[in-house]
Amino acid sequence: MGQCFWESLCTEHQIDQDGFSIKMSDFQREQIGVYFEQQNDERYKARSLLIDGDPNSISEIKFSCIGNVFDTNCFLQGQWSAANCFGKGRQFYELNDLVMDQIRILVEKSDQLQGFQAMRSLGGGTGSGLGDTLLSKIREEYPSQIITNFCIFPSSYVSDSVVEPYNCILSLPGLLQNQDLCFCYDNRSLYNIHKNVIGKATREYKDLNQIIQMCMSGATSQWRFPSQVYNTMRKLATNLVPFPQLLFINTGVAPILHREDIINRSLSIKEMISMLQNNRNFLNHNLNQNKLIDFTSLFIFRGTHQNEQEILEEIQDQQIKTQYYIPDNQKVYQCNQTFNNEFRNSALKLENGTSITETLKLQLSNFQALFRRKAFLHYGFGDTDEMEFTEAESYLSDILDLYNSYEESFYDSQYSSETQKNKIENKQETSFQDISNKFISIEFPN
């Protein structure tokens, strides 16, 4: 996931395998300092730390085509794997201290710190356990900074571990307490997109990561290129999260086609907006589409040049079934830079609303199926008290109840408004009828 993201950034900013940028334009260079640091030899190095307990995973990136873009101090690894277990992931005590030392060094080198961006899988032991610990330490040391998470939710469709539901649920309380924004990518939805939309049934992570790459590249484009809309992490978090605990962002992407079809086809704004209305194009599917509500949303168009007011009008014309909890809270951002310099145009919809609830309910259901039988608790969870499992389950249940309460209050207010409107109309009609009857009852003498 991280490798795909940095490959995309290097491509879009014209940075070669050794970190040089001979072909970089002024537009691509203007905001490059957000993710890259220029060295004395004119090469660019990524502002990043690559962390894993398993040395083999780090070695794959170190010796990949973009390995030279990272400084040698960026690679931080343990001596053993977390074995897909949340409890073991929290036991990398020496690695925790090493990571925090490197974070302090990166912070000192920053001219104007915006915040922290984390990328992790909630189903893995390192992503859930070590990630939970590090986020807590970062929040404690930098309480005023924005923390943005790009998280992959596990699924039995694409899984190599039976305890992934434990890892995911156990990491959610810390995730909600120690972050400001969370972009959610559900492996089940990614698998369904490849199978039903692209027409390629795959369980390979490298195939699923291609869609994630497109989403992450688009979601960070307003920070990497000149923008007047949400051009910092804080602005994005402030405008996309109206309620503090409801910070899960669902992502819709268009187009989702074969690579050859995308390169050879240019889509109109209207076509891309139409695709973003389809539930199948979202990375968190929700079949109950007619009852969903949006709190806020941001539309990101890449490779387009059109009046933003016209785009907003087109969005409003097409979103007949969309219910907005907060009126007129849709924004548009257009970026001249296309995805990976090859797609003619593309679009994303970053949506904070109740569409994420089906993914959360599925994770909770899978967790309860295991925990109800106390299954696999001996598998590396020895230092994790059962009370922690119960509290994590209760925490997610409360979040789902909160989503449900906003949904019910919205439709209750809609029903009350319609009822009141009907009463007023009926009263007006009755009054007019009374006046008409009185008028008709008047008799004129001959």
Secondary structure per residue as TSV (DSSP state, phi and psi in degrees):
chain	resnum	aa	ss	phi	psi
A	1	M	-	360.0	-50.7
A	2	G	H	-64.9	-39.5
A	3	Q	H	-62.6	-44.1
A	4	C	H	-60.9	-40.7
A	5	F	H	-62.5	-47.1
A	6	W	H	-72.3	-30.0
A	7	E	H	-61.8	-41.7
A	8	S	H	-65.1	-42.2
A	9	L	H	-64.2	-40.9
A	10	C	H	-64.1	-39.9
A	11	T	H	-66.0	-46.0
A	12	E	H	-71.0	-25.1
A	13	H	T	-102.7	11.7
A	14	Q	T	58.0	43.2
A	15	I	-	-102.7	127.1
A	16	D	-	-84.1	-175.5
A	17	Q	T	-65.7	-21.7
A	18	D	T	-99.5	1.9
A	19	G	S	93.8	5.3
A	20	F	-	-87.9	156.7
A	21	S	-	-136.1	64.6
A	22	I	T	-67.6	-36.9
A	23	K	T	-96.9	7.2
A	24	M	-	-68.8	131.0
A	25	S	-	-85.2	168.7
A	26	D	H	-63.1	-35.9
A	27	F	H	-63.7	-41.8
A	28	Q	H	-73.1	-23.8
A	29	R	H	-88.3	-23.4
A	30	E	T	-57.6	-43.7
A	31	Q	T	-113.5	20.8
A	32	I	G	-67.3	-21.6
A	33	G	G	-65.2	-12.6
A	34	V	G	-66.2	-39.4
A	35	Y	T	-116.9	-12.7
A	36	F	E	-130.3	151.0
A	37	E	E	-119.6	129.3
A	38	Q	E	-85.1	130.1
A	39	Q	-	-88.8	174.9
A	40	N	T	-65.2	-26.9
A	41	D	T	-90.7	17.1
A	42	E	S	74.9	1.6
A	43	R	-	-83.4	154.4
A	44	Y	E	-104.5	136.6
A	45	K	E	-119.4	142.4
A	46	A	E	-71.9	137.3
A	47	R	-	-83.2	82.6
A	48	S	-	-155.0	154.5
A	49	L	-	-124.4	128.6
A	50	L	E	-106.4	114.2
A	51	I	E	-123.0	133.5
A	52	D	E	-162.7	146.7
A	53	G	S	-73.9	-26.1
A	54	D	-	-89.7	116.6
A	55	P	H	-62.5	-28.5
A	56	N	H	-64.3	-39.1
A	57	S	H	-65.5	-39.5
A	58	I	H	-67.6	-38.1
A	59	S	H	-63.6	-34.7
A	60	E	H	-60.1	-43.0
A	61	I	H	-74.5	-39.3
A	62	K	H	-59.3	-36.7
A	63	F	T	-104.6	18.1
A	64	S	S	-84.4	-176.7
A	65	C	T	-67.6	-20.3
A	66	I	T	-109.5	13.1
A	67	G	G	-58.8	-33.6
A	68	N	G	-75.3	-11.2
A	69	V	G	-74.2	-19.7
A	70	F	S	-99.4	141.3
A	71	D	-	-70.5	153.3
A	72	T	G	-61.5	-28.4
A	73	N	G	-75.7	-7.6
A	74	C	G	-74.2	-24.0
A	75	F	E	-90.1	110.3
A	76	L	E	-121.3	122.0
A	77	Q	E	-139.5	154.5
A	78	G	-	-91.0	-169.1
A	79	Q	S	-102.0	-9.6
A	80	W	S	-151.6	160.2
A	81	S	-	-80.5	152.4
A	82	A	-	-77.5	-4.5
A	83	A	T	55.0	40.2
A	84	N	T	54.9	40.2
A	85	C	-	-133.6	125.6
A	86	F	H	-58.0	-43.8
A	87	G	H	-62.3	-43.1
A	88	K	H	-70.8	-32.0
A	89	G	H	-63.9	-27.6
A	90	R	T	-82.0	-3.6
A	91	Q	T	-97.0	10.3
A	92	F	-	-83.3	66.7
A	93	Y	H	-65.6	-45.8
A	94	E	H	-67.0	-36.7
A	95	L	H	-65.7	-35.1
A	96	N	H	-58.3	-48.1
A	97	D	H	-64.8	-40.1
A	98	L	H	-64.4	-41.9
A	99	V	H	-63.5	-44.8
A	100	M	H	-64.7	-34.8
A	101	D	H	-63.1	-42.9
A	102	Q	H	-69.3	-34.4
A	103	I	H	-63.8	-41.6
A	104	R	H	-62.0	-38.3
A	105	I	H	-64.4	-44.4
A	106	L	H	-64.4	-37.4
A	107	V	H	-65.5	-40.5
A	108	E	H	-65.1	-29.2
A	109	K	H	-80.3	-14.0
A	110	S	-	-79.0	136.4
A	111	D	S	-77.4	-40.2
A	112	Q	S	-146.9	93.9
A	113	L	-	-69.1	122.8
A	114	Q	-	-87.7	-38.8
A	115	G	E	160.3	-160.0
A	116	F	E	-126.4	141.9
A	117	Q	E	-120.5	125.7
A	118	A	E	-116.0	142.2
A	119	M	E	-125.9	122.3
A	120	R	E	-158.9	159.1
A	121	S	E	-101.7	125.4
A	122	L	T	-76.8	-10.9
A	123	G	T	-87.0	-18.4
A	124	G	S	-87.4	162.4
A	125	G	H	-71.6	-42.7
A	126	T	I	-70.3	-45.7
A	127	G	I	-62.0	-38.7
A	128	S	I	-84.9	-54.4
A	129	G	I	-73.6	-58.1
A	130	L	I	-65.5	-39.5
A	131	G	H	-60.7	-40.5
A	132	D	H	-63.4	-43.0
A	133	T	H	-66.4	-44.2
A	134	L	H	-66.6	-40.6
A	135	L	H	-61.4	-38.6
A	136	S	H	-64.1	-41.4
A	137	K	H	-68.8	-39.5
A	138	I	H	-65.1	-43.1
A	139	R	H	-63.5	-37.3
A	140	E	H	-68.1	-39.8
A	141	E	H	-84.6	-29.7
A	142	Y	-	-128.4	68.5
A	143	P	T	-65.0	-24.4
A	144	S	T	-93.5	-2.4
A	145	Q	S	-90.7	149.3
A	146	I	E	-77.5	135.7
A	147	I	E	-118.2	118.3
A	148	T	E	-110.7	134.1
A	149	N	E	-117.6	136.1
A	150	F	E	-111.2	108.1
A	151	C	E	-117.7	138.8
A	152	I	E	-102.5	124.1
A	153	F	E	-90.2	134.9
A	154	P	-	-73.6	162.2
A	155	S	B	-151.8	145.6
A	156	S	T	-67.2	-18.0
A	157	Y	T	-63.9	-37.0
A	158	V	B	-131.3	82.1
A	159	S	-	-146.9	145.9
A	160	D	S	-125.7	14.3
A	161	S	-	-146.1	136.5
A	162	V	T	-81.2	-17.1
A	163	V	T	-96.0	12.7
A	164	E	H	-57.9	-38.1
A	165	P	H	-59.8	-36.4
A	166	Y	H	-61.0	-50.0
A	167	N	H	-57.8	-44.1
A	168	C	H	-64.3	-50.6
A	169	I	H	-68.1	-38.6
A	170	L	H	-65.4	-27.5
A	171	S	H	-86.4	-15.6
A	172	L	H	-66.6	-41.3
A	173	P	H	-58.7	-44.9
A	174	G	H	-65.6	-36.1
A	175	L	H	-62.4	-43.1
A	176	L	H	-73.4	-30.9
A	177	Q	H	-82.1	-25.8
A	178	N	S	-118.1	22.5
A	179	Q	-	-144.4	166.7
A	180	D	S	-114.6	-18.0
A	181	L	E	-156.2	136.0
A	182	C	E	-135.2	115.8
A	183	F	E	-89.3	121.5
A	184	C	E	-104.7	130.2
A	185	Y	E	-125.5	113.2
A	186	D	E	-92.6	123.3
A	187	N	H	-61.8	-32.4
A	188	R	H	-64.6	-44.4
A	189	S	H	-67.6	-38.2
A	190	L	H	-62.3	-41.9
A	191	Y	H	-63.3	-43.2
A	192	N	H	-65.6	-34.5
A	193	I	I	-63.4	-45.9
A	194	H	I	-65.0	-37.4
A	195	K	I	-78.2	-46.7
A	196	N	I	-95.3	-26.6
A	197	V	I	-100.4	-52.4
A	198	I	I	-79.5	-28.2
A	199	G	-	85.3	28.1
A	200	K	-	-135.1	104.3
A	201	A	-	-76.0	112.5
A	202	T	-	-137.3	146.4
A	203	R	-	-118.8	13.1
A	204	E	-	-84.9	131.1
A	205	Y	H	-62.3	-34.3
A	206	K	H	-63.3	-33.1
A	207	D	H	-72.8	-42.4
A	208	L	H	-66.0	-33.1
A	209	N	H	-68.3	-19.4
A	210	Q	H	-63.6	-39.3
A	211	I	H	-72.1	-40.5
A	212	I	H	-61.4	-39.2
A	213	Q	H	-58.1	-44.3
A	214	M	H	-64.8	-39.3
A	215	C	H	-70.6	-43.9
A	216	M	H	-69.3	-37.9
A	217	S	H	-62.1	-43.2
A	218	G	H	-69.1	-40.5
A	219	A	H	-66.4	-25.8
A	220	T	T	-100.5	1.1
A	221	S	H	-64.3	-34.4
A	222	Q	H	-72.5	-14.6
A	223	W	H	-90.0	-26.2
A	224	R	H	-95.6	-17.9
A	225	F	S	-128.6	157.6
A	226	P	-	-53.3	129.7
A	227	S	-	-154.8	148.4
A	228	Q	S	-104.0	-7.9
A	229	V	S	-113.9	118.1
A	230	Y	S	53.2	47.2
A	231	N	-	-84.1	7.1
A	232	T	S	-134.8	161.6
A	233	M	H	-60.9	-38.9
A	234	R	H	-65.1	-42.1
A	235	K	H	-63.1	-41.1
A	236	L	H	-65.3	-46.5
A	237	A	H	-64.2	-38.8
A	238	T	H	-64.6	-38.5
A	239	N	H	-89.4	-21.2
A	240	L	H	-96.3	-10.9
A	241	V	-	-122.7	87.8
A	242	P	S	-77.3	-20.9
A	243	F	S	-124.9	129.0
A	244	P	T	-58.1	-36.2
A	245	Q	T	-90.3	-13.5
A	246	L	-	-100.1	79.6
A	247	L	-	-119.5	18.7
A	248	F	E	-87.2	127.4
A	249	I	E	-107.7	125.2
A	250	N	E	-93.0	146.6
A	251	T	E	-123.4	125.8
A	252	G	E	-103.9	142.7
A	253	V	E	-132.8	140.7
A	254	A	E	-147.5	137.9
A	255	P	-	-90.2	156.6
A	256	I	-	-113.1	94.3
A	257	L	S	-138.5	174.6
A	258	H	-	-61.8	145.6
A	259	R	H	-54.1	-40.8
A	260	E	H	-64.4	-39.0
A	261	D	H	-67.7	-35.9
A	262	I	H	-69.5	-41.5
A	263	I	H	-64.3	-36.9
A	264	N	T	-92.8	4.4
A	265	R	-	-131.2	133.2
A	266	S	-	-107.6	122.6
A	267	L	-	-96.0	147.3
A	268	S	-	-82.2	164.8
A	269	I	H	-58.2	-42.7
A	270	K	H	-61.6	-41.8
A	271	E	H	-64.8	-42.4
A	272	M	H	-68.4	-39.0
A	273	I	H	-63.2	-40.0
A	274	S	H	-61.1	-40.8
A	275	M	H	-64.0	-35.8
A	276	L	H	-74.7	-7.6
A	277	Q	T	-85.8	-12.3
A	278	N	S	-86.6	126.0
A	279	N	G	-59.4	-27.7
A	280	R	G	-68.8	-17.3
A	281	N	G	-90.1	4.1
A	282	F	B	-100.9	148.4
A	283	L	S	-84.3	3.7
A	284	N	S	-138.8	96.6
A	285	H	-	-69.7	144.8
A	286	N	-	-141.7	114.3
A	287	L	S	-72.9	-21.6
A	288	N	-	-86.7	59.7
A	289	Q	G	-70.6	-26.7
A	290	N	G	-75.1	-15.8
A	291	K	G	-109.3	7.4
A	292	L	-	-80.2	152.1
A	293	I	E	-128.5	149.1
A	294	D	E	-106.2	135.3
A	295	F	E	-85.3	-53.5
A	296	T	E	-146.3	161.8
A	297	S	E	-156.9	149.4
A	298	L	E	-128.9	125.1
A	299	F	E	-99.2	125.4
A	300	I	E	-115.0	118.2
A	301	F	E	-111.8	131.7
A	302	R	E	-117.3	132.0
A	303	G	S	80.1	21.8
A	304	T	-	-120.4	155.1
A	305	H	-	-140.2	95.8
A	306	Q	-	-150.3	155.2
A	307	N	-	-61.2	129.0
A	308	E	H	-65.3	-34.9
A	309	Q	H	-64.4	-38.4
A	310	E	H	-65.4	-38.1
A	311	I	H	-64.5	-43.8
A	312	L	H	-62.1	-40.1
A	313	E	H	-63.6	-39.5
A	314	E	H	-65.6	-39.1
A	315	I	H	-62.2	-45.5
A	316	Q	H	-66.1	-34.5
A	317	D	H	-66.8	-36.5
A	318	Q	H	-85.9	-26.3
A	319	Q	-	-87.9	64.1
A	320	I	S	-71.5	-38.8
A	321	K	S	-87.3	-10.0
A	322	T	-	-76.9	130.6
A	323	Q	E	-107.4	126.5
A	324	Y	E	-106.7	121.9
A	325	Y	S	-67.7	-38.3
A	326	I	S	-114.3	113.8
A	327	P	T	-63.5	148.6
A	328	D	T	53.8	41.1
A	329	N	-	-114.9	42.7
A	330	Q	E	-116.2	130.8
A	331	K	E	-119.5	159.0
A	332	V	E	-128.2	135.9
A	333	Y	E	-129.8	131.3
A	334	Q	E	-115.1	131.5
A	335	C	E	-120.4	128.5
A	336	N	S	-67.0	-28.8
A	337	Q	S	-76.7	121.4
A	338	T	-	-79.9	163.3
A	339	F	G	-68.3	123.5
A	340	N	G	55.3	21.6
A	341	N	G	60.1	17.6
A	342	E	T	-128.1	-34.0
A	343	F	-	-74.5	135.3
A	344	R	S	-65.9	-45.6
A	345	N	-	-157.7	159.7
A	346	S	E	-158.6	171.3
A	347	A	E	-149.3	150.2
A	348	L	E	-129.4	152.2
A	349	K	E	-124.8	115.2
A	350	L	E	-94.4	116.5
A	351	E	E	-127.0	125.0
A	352	N	E	-104.9	113.3
A	353	G	E	-172.1	-165.3
A	354	T	G	-83.9	1.9
A	355	S	G	-66.1	-19.9
A	356	I	G	-78.5	-12.9
A	357	T	H	-65.6	-32.5
A	358	E	H	-65.0	-38.6
A	359	T	H	-63.5	-43.8
A	360	L	H	-66.7	-39.6
A	361	K	H	-64.4	-39.0
A	362	L	H	-65.8	-41.1
A	363	Q	H	-62.9	-41.0
A	364	L	H	-66.5	-40.8
A	365	S	H	-63.3	-43.7
A	366	N	H	-65.3	-37.3
A	367	F	H	-63.8	-47.1
A	368	Q	H	-65.3	-33.2
A	369	A	H	-62.2	-33.7
A	370	L	H	-84.2	-46.9
A	371	F	H	-70.4	-29.4
A	372	R	T	-61.4	-30.5
A	373	R	T	-100.5	3.9
A	374	K	T	54.8	36.1
A	375	A	T	-81.4	138.1
A	376	F	T	63.6	18.8
A	377	L	T	-69.2	-22.1
A	378	H	T	-76.9	-11.4
A	379	Y	T	-82.3	76.1
A	380	G	T	77.3	6.1
A	381	F	-	-104.3	22.0
A	382	G	T	-60.2	-35.6
A	383	D	T	-89.4	2.5
A	384	T	S	-101.6	112.7
A	385	D	-	-67.3	146.3
A	386	E	H	-61.9	-27.1
A	387	M	H	-62.1	-33.0
A	388	E	H	-65.6	-36.8
A	389	F	H	-63.0	-45.7
A	390	T	H	-64.1	-42.3
A	391	E	H	-66.0	-39.5
A	392	A	H	-64.4	-41.2
A	393	E	H	-62.6	-43.9
A	394	S	H	-65.3	-36.3
A	395	Y	H	-62.5	-46.8
A	396	L	H	-68.3	-37.3
A	397	S	H	-60.3	-39.7
A	398	D	H	-65.1	-38.5
A	399	I	H	-64.0	-43.4
A	400	L	H	-64.1	-38.6
A	401	D	H	-63.4	-36.4
A	402	L	H	-66.5	-43.7
A	403	Y	H	-58.2	-44.2
A	404	N	H	-65.1	-36.7
A	405	S	H	-66.7	-39.3
A	406	Y	H	-66.5	-38.1
A	407	E	H	-65.4	-45.0
A	408	E	H	-66.8	-41.3
A	409	S	H	-64.8	-34.8
A	410	F	H	-65.2	-48.9
A	411	Y	H	-73.1	-28.5
A	412	D	H	-65.9	-41.8
A	413	S	H	-67.6	-35.6
A	414	Q	H	-63.8	-42.7
A	415	Y	H	-66.1	-41.1
A	416	S	H	-64.1	-40.7
A	417	S	H	-64.2	-43.0
A	418	E	H	-66.2	-39.9
A	419	T	H	-63.6	-45.0
A	420	Q	H	-63.4	-39.3
A	421	K	H	-64.2	-41.7
A	422	N	H	-65.3	-37.5
A	423	K	H	-64.1	-42.3
A	424	I	H	-63.7	-43.3
A	425	E	H	-64.2	-42.3
A	426	N	H	-64.7	-38.7
A	427	K	H	-65.7	-42.2
A	428	Q	H	-63.5	-40.7
A	429	E	H	-65.9	-40.9
A	430	T	H	-64.9	-42.8
A	431	S	H	-62.3	-41.4
A	432	F	H	-64.9	-37.6
A	433	Q	H	-67.3	-38.9
A	434	D	H	-62.9	-43.6
A	435	I	H	-63.4	-39.5
A	436	S	H	-64.7	-42.5
A	437	N	H	-65.0	-40.1
A	438	K	H	-64.7	-39.1
A	439	F	H	-65.6	-41.8
A	440	I	H	-68.1	-29.0
A	441	S	T	-78.5	-6.1
A	442	I	-	-72.9	133.1
A	443	E	-	-113.5	137.0
A	444	F	-	-106.9	128.0
A	445	P	-	-69.5	153.9
A	446	N	-	-73.6	360.0
